[in-house]
Amino acid sequence: MKSLCANIFVLSIFMSTGVLVCARQAGPYQIDESCDQLFRGNTTYGALLEKDIEDMRSNLWDKIRLDLTDNLRTSPAFRAFFKSPESADYVKNMFYLIHLGPRIAIDDNAPTAVTMVCLPNNKLEDQPAQQFCLDNPNTVVLYSENSSNLWMCEQAFLEWIPSAPQHASCPVLGEDGKMKYPEEELEGPEGVLPLHTNRQTIIVHELAHSYSVFDPPESDAAEVYETQACAELPAVKQLMNAQNYALYYAAVLAGCTELYIPPENEIEDYDEHDELRKLLRAADNLSGLRGTFMYNSTAAAAAGGFLDAQGIWHVSGKLGDLVGYDPMA
């Protein structure tokens, strides 16, 4: 006889608030029962995710917090992906949010924890998120601004995709002083993966979206993903680009040192940027957050609503932010 959870699972992944999701706790987050019904060898996806989340939260507290305090002015990762120490308070508070994992209240709906939902590689009728995973085998996780769920595609649990960032994935500096990955190392599972291709870093990226890190303003692309491009964003746009948080997390954990150092003229004059000053003041509000994170999906959509689809290799327009796509439709 099926459990109540099994009976309501198909319904639960259609709910924007996740109210019906049958899930268990992983720290402040939840893992849907679907993840305990799928296996890699003898280990469930749920068990893998539980360890990913436990390690991610431990790393945020023990390693990222240390880098943002004791090592701030000398940190190669911070200099590459956030440019100036003036950004530190906002970055600290965003990582604090991810570590704390407050429940999210979307519009007028009841608050709910961010929930990881696993999508098997077989079609459920009228399930667009799952179909997207099937149609795009490069995609590992999906996020939409009108839901507190993160949808994990089955390819996120491939044997050769690691849980944590690897030192072998650190970029190298070319003769032009810019970061790159040797192209021959990116051809398949036999080679070295890019810095962002591990479950912890991908989860950090999507949780940054969950706590309101959206598109960098006035950007030609909806969101910036490539490692060097993230490092070259102006400071205010780096704070609003989820991949910068992910790459910073990965670079610290992997021990990357050969990173892009922005020229002095690329570091913003903070006194002249009202937009950045507003963001830095907002950090004071973030630091006091304990219970529920209030989220307005209408405002988010107006600012550039999207589906975020994280890829294994490179993220192209097809696998980037798809404006207007709603996996719950």
Secondary structure, 3 states (H helix, E strand, C coil): CCCHHHHHHHHHCCCCCCCCCCEEEECCEEEEHHHHCCEECCEEHHHHHHHHHHHHHHHHHHHHHHHHHCCCCCCHHHHHHHCCHHHHHHHHHHHHHHHHCCEEEECCCCCECCEEEEECCCCCCCCHHHHHHHHCCCEEEEEECCCCEEEEEHHHHCCCCCCCCCHHHCCEECCCCCEECCHHHHCCCCCCCCCCCCHHHHHHHHHHHHCCCCCCCCCCCCCCCCHHHHHHCCHHHHCCCHHHHHHHHHHHHHCCCCCCCCCHHHCCCHHHCHHHHHHHHHHHHHHCCCCEEEECHHHHHHCCCCEEEEECCCCCHHHCCECCCCCCC
